[in-house]
Amino acid sequence: MIPPDEMASMQSRLDEDRAALSDLRSYIEQNFMLDAGDGRLRFSELAQLYRNMGYLIELDEYRARLAGRPGGDDLPYGRFEQLRRLEERLRGRVSVGLGHLVECAEENGAEEMARFLDAELAAFSGLPVREKELYDARLDWARLIVAQTKSAIEFGASNQILDIASSGGQSLHMIQRVQDHSFALPLPPGDGSLALGQRAAIAEHFKTGNCTEQSWFAATEAFQMLPGTEISVMNHRSDHSYLVIGPPGFLESAYVDTWPRKPTVANFDEYGLQPTSETRLAFRGVADGRNLREEARPYIRKLPDRPSPLPPMEYETAVQAVRRAKIADQVFHIVRTTDHSNSDSDSEPEEFPGRGHTLSEAAFAATAAPGVRSSSPAVAGHSRFAAPALAESLTWQARSGPVSSREAAEPRLDTASPGPSPAGRRAAGTPQAISPTRARPRGR
C-alpha cells in the first residue's frame, strides 16, 4: 500500500494544480490579445475557453465549501450538481483550447510562452489520472478500515434487520448502553477529536453501533493509520453518517460507509447519498497518527463486562422483535453502499435474494427492509428515516435492483456565472483572430 505521507503529498500537488487554473485563466487574459492578423484561434474560441475554465474554477470553489473550507454554507446545490455532471466534458474542452493556445504561441514565435502553456496543459490534462491514482491508494486503506470496523462492531447496528438477526438480538439490546451518555465524562474544551474517540471506544466495548458510531469508529482508525490525510464525518439529511477519507466532494476521496450489510468503498460520484443543502460536517480534521480511543479512555466511566455473542435468530424472529419493541419505523435492510461495479463488488449470494436495497434516500423513504412496500405513499427526501419498514400494515414485495435512478439529462449552464469574458474591453462583432502578446509568462 502507498504510505500515508506519500498520499498526503499527492493530495497537496493535486490541490496546487487545480488552484493554478485560476492563475492560468488570468494569464491567458493578460497575454493574448485581439488583432486583425491571421492566427490559430478565433475570438469566439478563446471566449469559450475562458468561460469553461471559469466553470471548473466555480466547481472547485463549491467543493471547497462542501469540505468545510472557507466560503460559508451558501452552497447552491443545483448549480453544483449541474457543473459536476459536466466536469469531464468541460475538462476535455479546456484541454483542447489550451492545446490551440500552445500552437498559436509557437506560430507567433513566442517560444517561452509556448513552453509555459505546454507545461500547464500537461499538468491540467493529467488531473483525472492523478485523482484516480490517489483514490486507488486510499481504497486499499479504506478496505482495511472497513474490515477493522466490522470486526470491532461485531454485533452491527440496531437499525439493520440482518444485524439484529445475526447477533441474536444483541445489537438491539446493546445500543441502549452505547447511547447511554452516563458513561461519558466531561472532556477538556477545544479538542473535538477526543469526543470522536470517546464515543468510538464505548461502541467498541459493547460491540454495537449504528451509522454514527460506526463512522466515528472508522474515523478513529483513519486518524491513526493515515497521518497527513484530511478526515471527515458527514451527516446527511436522511439522518445518516459516513466517513470521507480526503476532502469531501473531490473524486480522489474515498467514501467509507460501514453501516450497510455489505459495505462498498466508493468515490463521490458512486456513493449512494449525494450531498444536499442539509449535509453537514460532524467532524473534520487532519489525521496525526494518534490513537483517539486510547486517549479518550480516561474520560469514560468504568464500563460493565463486554457482552458475549448469542446464537443467531431467524429473520422472522428479528422482525417480531422490532415490532414488539415498537421501533419498526427505524429498522432497515440496506445491503450495499453503491450499485456501481468496482473492485469492491463481491460475488457472495444475497442472504435474502431480492429483498435488500442499495443505499439511497429513496431506499430510506420507500423502506430498505427486504422487499417491503408501504401501502401509503413514500415520503421521499424526508429529513428523518421515514419508512414504516416493518410495520404490521406492510406487505412483502420481492424487489431487485436500485429503488430509483438518478436523472441523466444534461442541464444548461448559465454562462453569466464564471465572470467577465476576455471580450470585456472590446465590443463583440465579427469574429477576429487571436495572437499572443510578447509579454513574459506569469504565474507558475
Number of C-alpha atoms within 10 A of each C-alpha: 9 12 13 18 13 13 21 18 13 16 22 11 14 21 12 10 17 15 14 17 17 16 13 20 19 14 16 21 17 15 16 19 16 18 13 10 9 12 20 16 18 15 22 16 16 24 16 17 22 23 23 23 23 22 24 23 19 19 20 19 18 25 19 19 17 26 22 17 14 10 12 11 14 10 17 11 14 12 16 16 17 17 23 20 15 16 16 12 13 19 19 12 16 21 19 13 20 21 17 16 26 23 17 21 23 16 15 16 12 20 14 15 23 22 15 16 22 17 14 21 20 13 15 19 17 13 16 14 11 17 18 15 15 22 23 19 20 26 24 14 20 26 18 16 21 24 13 15 25 23 13 21 23 21 28 32 31 28 24 24 31 31 27 28 24 21 23 20 24 26 28 25 14 21 22 14 17 24 17 11 12 10 17 19 14 9 15 10 7 7 9 14 21 22 20 23 25 27 25 28 25 27 25 22 17 26 26 32 34 23 23 22 26 29 29 29 33 29 31 27 26 28 26 15 20 23 19 20 24 22 25 28 25 23 21 22 20 22 16 21 25 24 29 28 27 25 22 28 24 18 19 27 26 29 31 27 27 30 31 25 20 20 22 29 25 27 24 18 16 18 20 22 19 14 18 16 14 12 17 18 16 17 18 21 15 16 23 15 16 17 16 22 23 13 14 22 18 13 18 18 12 10 11 9 8 10 13 10 14 12 11 17 15 13 16 10 15 22 20 15 18 22 16 10 9 12 16 22 17 20 27 29 26 27 24 22 26 25 17 14 11 12 11 14 15 10 6 7 7 11 10 12 12 14 21 29 29 25 25 24 27 24 24 32 24 25 30 30 27 25 21 24 23 20 10 10 10 18 17 16 16 16 15 16 24 19 28 27 29 28 19 11 11 15 13 13 13 14 16 14 12 15 18 11 9 5 6 7 8 10 13 9 12 10 14 10 12 17 12 13 17 21 15 8 7 8 7 11 7 8 13 17 19 23 25 25 17 15 12 10 19 14 11 11
